[in-house]
Amino acid sequence: METLFILIPLSILFVGGIAALLLWAIRSGQYDDMERPRHEIFLDDDDRAAPGQGQDRGDGEA
Amino acid sequence: MHVDVDELRVSTAGPESTAAPTCFHCGERIAAGVMFTVRIDGADRMMCCLGCRAVAQSITDSGLERYYRLRESKAAKPAEPIEQAAGQLEVFDDLLLQSQFVEGTAGTARTASLILDGIHCPACCWLIEKRLSAMPGMRQAIVNFASQRATVSWDAAQLRLSAILKAVARLGYRAHPYDPRIRSAWLEAERKRQQRRLGLAGLLGMQVMMLSLAFYFTDWPDAEQVYREFFRWTALLLTVPVVFYSADAFFRNAWRDLRSRRAGMDIPVSLGILLAFLGSVEATVTGRGPVYFDSVVMFVFILLLGRYVEFRARGRALSQLDHLARVLPAMATRLERAETGLRERAVPVVALCLGDTVLVRPGETIPADGTIVEGQSSVEEALLTGEGLPRRRGPGDPVIGGSTNCESPIHVRVDRVGAETVLSRIARLVDQSQSQKPALTLLADGVATWFVYAVLILAAGVGGYWSQMQPSQWLPITVSVLVVSCPCALALAVPSALAGAIARCMRGGIVVAKANAIETLHRVSTFVFDKTGTLTLGRLVHLDTCALAERSEEECLAIAGALEHGSEHPIARALRAVTPDGADAGSERRNYPGEGMAGMIDDTPYFLGSAAFIRRMTGLDPLKLRRPAAEEGIGVTFWLANPTRVLAAFSLGDELRADANALVAWIVARGCKIVILSGDTQTAVDALGALVGVQHALGGCLPEHKVEWLRRIEEQGEVVCVIGDGINDAPVLAQAHVSVAMADATDMAQASADLILPEGKLASLRIAVETAARAIRIIRQNVAWAIGYNLLALPLAAAGAITPWMAALGMSLSSLIVIINSTRLGMGRTG
């Protein structure tokens, strides 16, 4: 049982880390558009690997 | 071939006319004799007009033809000729104008927010993002589907803002820069603040609940009291941020309500949170009595969730209004006297003074009310007066600011500016109507106030009673009463259903700008249509060509297109939209404003215009050849002749929207009244009424008359829905119980509308009405459930049968049921 004195503070530290991550995600706009990302998988198959490039000029289209 | 415009319209507007080919890009019917194709995905696709062809071409040229496979619905038809629209965008390169809405105008790294019109599926976002990202000098382009906005960052040394806007225009969308400082910045910040509060409450709440489980199921032996203490202190530590950060908004609101001596919902909420929290803190410090940290965090979380749902519904409505806060290219060309004659200078419209002379080129908007001092042209005032066709205007004639110059450049002396213009007068009428708008709200604030008083009195009574009877129990029981009676489910009942309804409407092609329209929509008993642009497309389109001599229909169209080359007259635009471009412009072209055009093609003179014009120029009487069927209605017939023969008759008309008949039939079947109220002539309105089957058609109405008429029938108890589009409609829209504006409506009409049809599909209106009826049913269920739950649980709580954690759990479940019930709205197919 004494281990709780270690584990619980540790879990609080974890929670603190997660909270920081959450606040960062909100600030950096991860939750700004909740509708588009679920369609994203259909829209881009190959060129998402290089985000921000957008240089494809349709040569691979058939 | 006997051509009758009206007959033609009836035949095409019928339900599912299978034979007519439709445009691959926008899905509209393709008129006879029109042959435009674009090669997409290895096949030639048919296009209905030059606009669609240009857009489709531009999409394929950028290698983005995958768009057509990805999209979920057809695109909107480009509203105006792309190049013309693109030409007006160059004003945005003006540094002074840019400083209003662009970040970083001092250097070359610039960022701007754009509002996008015409986006209806994620494929649109994909298309725009891809196209913009491929531009040299573009640093980043992000399109947000939820808010229909794009954020672009670019290098001003390589790329101009107008080029970005043009690229969007060529894809068939419209991008407007806007000043994000106005409202959306606040909305953004508020949304993030709420997300932070909610996220933190949820995250810490889970931890507290986990620790509390130990209290629920464990009897602490005396030897392990130290762990009990430890768990309590840990729970306290985790609850502190929830109470002081997440729940902070409730305390502020409650304090504000107290200071202004109002009874808001936040007062019992804050009281419940504070009582439970402070009581638990005391128990923790003294080591005696139960703690309620679990109840506190769950309570705060559920409340915040409800607020967030409500905020999202409201925020979406608010951000729609930003479409109106767009920065207008409010520039005018002022003519100034210089030593070398007149000098042109671009000035902001607000800088115009009385007596200034401005140059208005064809296609431009007249910046202020004034008088023509030089030049002959025709002026389109459709948006202001509802008059469909341009009026001929010459020196000495007055022109109204906001109308469009169609044919040739004119010099206008400014007579009125600012608040005195016709436009401002209409704007004032809108404000007035809006403030007098009859309020039909479902849950009046009065009920909430009454409820809050009742809860506070009850809680005080219960607390007082138990402190006498059983002093150790007064705190948990009072907290239970406050928590149980918290009208969370009740507070969620309306916004969650509205949010669902709004989402469903959006998928059905209708934007709900003002959420409370949903509450009224299902009760509408009279639908009022403004003719221009609502039942009809609101612009002249080429309906048919009838060859009368040896030349074929295609040849005649080509000649007409060559004659009208470069003209901005709506008739010219309608003809040019269906003639192949690239044809030589006729030489020696001469414009007879309001009558017709003359010009030489291959050394033969040709004349294009009204019957009277042809008669005057050639001596031939086209009317002998054919009955001018269209002349009576909204349509016009134009004739093409050479000096010896009349070659063809072109029928142009304001085409009926594809789904107008179906909608009218549906309204009639619902048992509602339907009225056409228009500024057009009575004959034109009657013709349209007969066409769609509406008996009650009023023509020649001025905005004031319309408002007056509307107020009268509203006093008779009718619930009125007005569908309109022009500036002249704005006051009427504001007066109506529910107002609907079309996609291509003027900004002012959209500003005063409750619903906007961005894709211009009238059928969406039916979806909206049906969704609204379902939403009301669901709201009633929700309210009944929430009140029923409170009535049931309150006596139990007051009797001490419910502990605070049970109260919080019950309240959460009750709220959850309401939310689940509301999500039923968003599910299922949309028409």
Interface residues (C-beta under 8 A of the other chain):
Chain A: M1 L4 F5 I8 S11 I12 V15 I18 A19 L22 L23 I26 R27 Y31 D32 D33 M34 E35 R36 H39 E40 F42 L43 D44 G52 Q53 G54 Q55 D56 R57 G58 D59 E61 A62
Chain B: D41 G42 T60 S62 G63 L64 E65 R66 L70 C121 P122 A123 C125 W126 E129 K130 S133 A134 Q140 A141 V143 N144 F145 A146 S147 K192 Q195 R196 G199 L200 L203 L204 Q207 E224 Y227 F230 T234 L237 L238
